[in-house]
Amino acid sequence: MIRQWWDQLVENWDWFVFLPELLGKAAGVVVGILLSWFLLIRRRLRSMEKLQRGDSDDVLFQAHYLHPISRDNKQTGNFQLLFRNVAEKRTVEQIYDNPAAAQLVRTLGDQTTLDHPILPTNGTIGFEVLNDAAGWISGSLATSPSSRDVWLFCVTAEDRQVVRKRCVRCFLIREQDLKRFHDWDWCRNSVYVERPWHWFRVVALHRIARLYADQKRLFGGRVDGNTMPLVDDQQGHRRIIPLSLGLIANESPVVEPFAVDWESQVQRLAPIELTLETGPWPSELG
């Protein structure tokens, strides 16, 4: 029965149609497999190259603390700078579900320098980029058992000339602590760190403190009652904003304070256009 069925089937085949179709479909399958492997390998090679360059799509949320340094149970007047991740690491796409916003964050991150570490957001889209990140961390800490306090928030990206691995870092610091960093002399003489390479964070916070003072001068303490977040073009907006968050009030250092050799570091920074300014926080800014 089967033999007869097979003979009839073969006899009725149109080999001039069957063979081209068979070969065409087989070729299509082979090409598809090869193309898939090529794209997979290419993607892996690009990921490896990105890792070697130090590029990262990570978004970190880090709180900064000034831990008083004591000797023989007496306060020295110096502080150790501590910074800790306060939320789970996320990628740019996880924070910004809009592809245009995610790409904007990467583009702005490439424009930052150690002198201007804050993402230079402008316009309505830039305003939304800042607020999306602020909204994400506020939501993540909404049920935190820690008591709430006001923290200053800004979105930064560190200069590749200074750090090997570059990613988006959202800074959180209390206003009274940031104001201390306004004076570079105080930074040099009173701030210790946990690791030798953390000196760049002291510089970044100094520059952010100076930018915060400029922001206070520009905007003052009043908010324009006629400004609508989604209507106003937000061409100029605050890039350092206050948030009420439930974060641990104090942190403990994991190592002994490390004194930065600022003489050698400043020499290294000489080729970079970096402004390090002295002078305490202006009293007229509150």
Secondary structure, DSSP 8 states (H G I E B T S, - for coil): -HHHHHHHHHHH--HHHHHHHHHHHHHHHHHHHHHHHHHHHHHHHHHHHHHHHTEEEEEEEEEEEEEEEEETTEEEEEEEEEEEE-S--EEHHHH--SHHHHHHHHHHHTT--SSS-B----HHHHHHHHHHHHHHHHHHTTT-SS-EEEEEEEEEE--TTT-SSEEEEEEEE-HHHHHHTT-HHHHHHHEEBSSGGGHHHHHHHHHHHHHHHHHHHHHTT---TT--TTTS--SS--SSEEEEEE--S----SS--B---HHHHHHHHTTS----------GGG-
